[in-house]
Amino acid sequence: MAADKVDPIHQFHITKLVPINLGHYDVSFTNSSLFMAATVIVGTLFLVMATSGRSMVPNRWQVVAEMAYSMVANILRDAAGKSGMKFFPLVFSLFMFVLVANLLGMIPYFFTVTSHIIVTFCLAMLVISTVVIYGIWKHGLHFFGLFAPSGVPGALVPLVTMIEVISFLSRPISLSVRLFANMLAGHITLKVFAGFVVTLSAAGVTGMAGSVLPLAMTVALTALEFLVAFLQAYVFTVLTCMYLNDAIHPGH
């Protein structure tokens, strides 16, 4: 148990809470499942409570909800135009899920679902699948013009097309890895410095004096991680809107 408290990787371990097996498939309810459900519930409750008593003079919770709504709407409108607003429910839901999941992960002994690549990759694939399905449904074969930009000399079309295809296929990887890597690295670093504080504090007066610097770093990193939690949700939203623009305007 003592080693678990110091080990910075232990916080990312998946634990089965309710073992469930369907044939050869393990579909157990885990701590990751629990916190994904908690993320949806907390995000939903916040929005419901913040908007249930809408008034001309909003309270602080209503202000936060309206700021989040306006920010996502402006990002989507700027990236994809007015026609992109049809995707607002999807984009806003993704923003709230990532943001709430990141913030819940900052609470001690809670689980950070966005620190697992499988979760962030599924979110990224949802975005890319939406882009492809909507693009083909709306524009047909013209959607594939995305891979052969107009104005490119004929001799360079094969090379440019190959580059565009590789770039498109790398989108879900870069979108998921960016979020996963930032949350994973931040929490590991925070746990390492917090472990220094605990270890040095147990070494007597000299150790307690030496733990001041790691403690200060832990506080600073905690503040930074709260900022990163928001910035990663923001970046994920911006990139999502940019990718959706390709589905709406594949020729641009």
C-alpha positions in Angstrom: 0.0 0.0 0.0 2.8 2.4 0.8 4.4 1.8 -2.6 1.1 2.5 -4.3 0.9 5.9 -2.6 4.3 6.8 -4.0 4.1 5.2 -7.4 3.1 7.9 -9.9 1.7 5.3 -12.3 -0.6 3.7 -9.9 -3.2 6.5 -10.3 -3.8 5.4 -13.9 -4.5 1.7 -13.2 -7.8 0.3 -14.3 -9.7 -1.4 -11.5 -12.7 -3.7 -11.9 -15.6 -2.6 -9.7 -18.3 -4.9 -11.1 -16.9 -7.9 -13.0 -19.0 -8.6 -16.1 -18.1 -11.2 -18.7 -20.2 -11.8 -21.9 -18.8 -14.9 -23.5 -15.2 -14.2 -24.3 -15.6 -10.5 -23.8 -14.8 -8.6 -20.6 -17.2 -5.7 -20.2 -16.7 -5.1 -16.5 -17.7 -1.8 -14.9 -14.4 -0.2 -13.9 -13.2 2.9 -12.2 -12.8 4.4 -15.6 -16.4 3.6 -16.4 -17.5 5.1 -13.1 -15.7 8.4 -13.7 -16.9 8.7 -17.3 -20.5 8.3 -16.0 -19.7 10.8 -13.2 -18.3 13.2 -15.8 -21.6 13.1 -17.8 -23.7 13.4 -14.6 -21.7 16.3 -13.2 -21.6 18.2 -16.5 -25.3 17.7 -17.0 -26.2 18.7 -13.4 -24.1 21.9 -13.7 -25.8 23.0 -16.9 -29.2 22.2 -15.6 -28.7 24.0 -12.3 -26.9 26.9 -13.9 -29.8 27.5 -16.4 -32.8 26.5 -14.4 -33.2 29.9 -12.8 -32.4 32.1 -15.8 -32.7 35.8 -15.0 -31.8 39.2 -16.4 -29.1 39.5 -13.6 -27.4 36.1 -13.8 -25.7 34.4 -10.8 -22.1 33.3 -11.1 -23.0 29.7 -12.2 -25.2 31.1 -15.0 -22.4 33.4 -16.1 -20.0 30.5 -16.3 -22.5 28.4 -18.3 -23.2 31.3 -20.7 -19.5 32.0 -21.1 -18.9 28.4 -22.1 -21.8 28.4 -24.5 -20.7 31.6 -26.1 -17.1 30.6 -26.4 -17.9 27.3 -28.1 -20.5 28.9 -30.4 -17.9 31.6 -31.4 -15.2 29.0 -32.1 -17.5 26.9 -34.2 -18.9 29.9 -36.1 -15.5 31.3 -36.8 -14.1 28.0 -38.0 -17.0 26.6 -40.0 -19.4 29.5 -40.5 -23.0 29.7 -39.7 -23.7 26.4 -41.4 -21.4 24.8 -38.9 -23.8 25.6 -36.0 -25.7 22.4 -36.8 -22.8 20.6 -35.1 -23.0 22.8 -32.0 -24.6 20.1 -29.7 -21.8 17.7 -30.6 -19.0 20.2 -30.2 -20.4 21.6 -26.9 -20.9 18.1 -25.5 -17.3 17.2 -26.3 -16.0 20.4 -24.8 -17.9 19.9 -21.6 -17.0 16.2 -21.3 -13.3 16.9 -21.7 -13.3 19.9 -19.4 -15.3 18.2 -16.6 -13.2 15.0 -16.9 -10.0 17.0 -16.7 -11.2 18.9 -13.6 -12.6 15.8 -11.8 -9.1 14.3 -12.3 -7.6 17.2 -10.3 -9.5 16.0 -7.1 -7.2 13.8 -5.0 -7.9 10.0 -5.3 -10.2 10.6 -8.3 -9.6 9.0 -11.7 -8.6 11.0 -14.8 -10.3 9.3 -17.8 -8.6 11.6 -20.3 -5.2 10.2 -19.2 -6.1 7.0 -21.1 -5.4 6.9 -24.8 -8.3 4.6 -25.5 -10.8 7.3 -24.2 -9.2 10.2 -26.1 -8.9 8.1 -29.2 -12.6 7.2 -29.1 -13.4 10.9 -28.8 -11.1 11.7 -31.7 -12.6 8.9 -33.9 -16.1 10.2 -33.1 -15.0 13.6 -34.6 -13.3 12.1 -37.6 -16.2 9.7 -38.3 -18.6 12.6 -38.2 -16.5 14.5 -40.7 -16.2 11.6 -43.1 -19.9 10.5 -42.9 -21.3 14.0 -43.1 -18.9 15.0 -45.8 -19.8 12.0 -48.1 -23.5 12.3 -47.3 -23.6 16.0 -48.1 -21.1 16.3 -50.9 -20.7 12.8 -52.4 -17.5 12.2 -54.3 -16.8 15.9 -54.2 -15.8 15.5 -50.5 -12.6 13.7 -51.7 -11.6 16.9 -53.4 -10.3 17.7 -49.9 -7.3 15.5 -50.8 -6.5 17.3 -54.1 -6.6 21.1 -53.4 -7.5 23.2 -56.4 -4.7 25.2 -58.1 -2.0 22.5 -57.6 0.0 21.8 -60.8 -0.9 18.4 -62.4 2.6 17.0 -61.9 2.4 17.6 -58.1 -1.2 16.3 -57.6 -0.1 12.7 -56.7 2.4 13.9 -54.1 0.1 16.5 -52.7 -2.8 14.0 -52.5 -0.6 11.5 -50.7 0.5 14.2 -48.2 -3.1 15.3 -47.7 -4.3 11.7 -47.1 -1.5 11.0 -44.6 -2.3 14.3 -42.9 -6.0 13.4 -42.7 -5.4 9.9 -41.3 -3.1 11.3 -38.7 -5.7 13.7 -37.3 -7.3 11.2 -34.9 -3.9 10.2 -33.6 -2.7 13.8 -33.0 -6.0 14.9 -31.6 -6.1 12.0 -29.1 -2.4 11.9 -28.2 -2.2 15.6 -27.5 -4.9 15.4 -24.9 -3.8 12.1 -23.4 -0.1 13.0 -23.2 -0.7 16.4 -21.6 -3.0 14.9 -18.9 -0.7 11.9 -18.3 2.5 13.9 -18.0 1.0 16.6 -15.8 -0.4 14.2 -13.3 2.8 12.1 -13.2 4.8 15.2 -12.6 2.4 16.4 -9.9 2.5 13.0 -8.2 6.3 12.9 -8.2 6.7 16.3 -6.5 4.0 15.5 -4.0 5.8 12.2 -3.3 9.0 14.2 -2.6 7.1 16.2 0.0 5.8 13.1 1.8 9.2 11.3 1.7 11.2 14.3 2.9 8.7 15.2 5.6 9.2 11.7 7.1 13.0 12.4 7.5 12.8 14.7 10.5 13.4 18.4 10.8 16.1 18.5 8.1 13.8 16.6 5.7 10.9 19.0 6.5 13.0 22.0 5.7 14.1 20.3 2.4 10.5 19.6 1.5 9.6 23.3 1.2 10.8 23.6 -2.4 8.9 20.4 -3.6 5.8 21.7 -1.8 6.1 25.0 -3.6 6.5 23.2 -6.9 3.5 21.0 -6.1 1.3 24.1 -5.4 2.5 25.8 -8.6 2.0 22.6 -10.7 -1.5 22.2 -9.3 -2.4 25.7 -10.5 -0.8 25.0 -13.8 -2.7 21.7 -14.2 -6.0 23.5 -13.7 -5.0 25.8 -16.5 -4.0 22.9 -18.7 -7.3 21.2 -17.9 -9.1 24.1 -19.5 -6.6 24.7 -22.3 -6.7 21.0 -23.5 -10.5 21.1 -23.6 -10.2 24.4 -25.6 -7.6 23.0 -28.0 -9.7 19.9 -28.6 -12.7 22.0 -29.4 -10.8 24.3 -31.8 -9.4 21.4 -33.7 -12.8 19.7 -33.8 -14.3 22.8 -35.3 -11.5 23.0 -37.9 -12.0 19.4 -38.9 -15.8 19.8 -39.2 -15.2 22.7 -41.5 -13.6 20.3 -44.0 -16.9 18.3 -44.0 -19.0 21.4 -44.6 -16.7 23.1 -47.0 -14.5 20.4 -48.6 -13.4 22.6 -51.5 -12.0 25.3 -49.3 
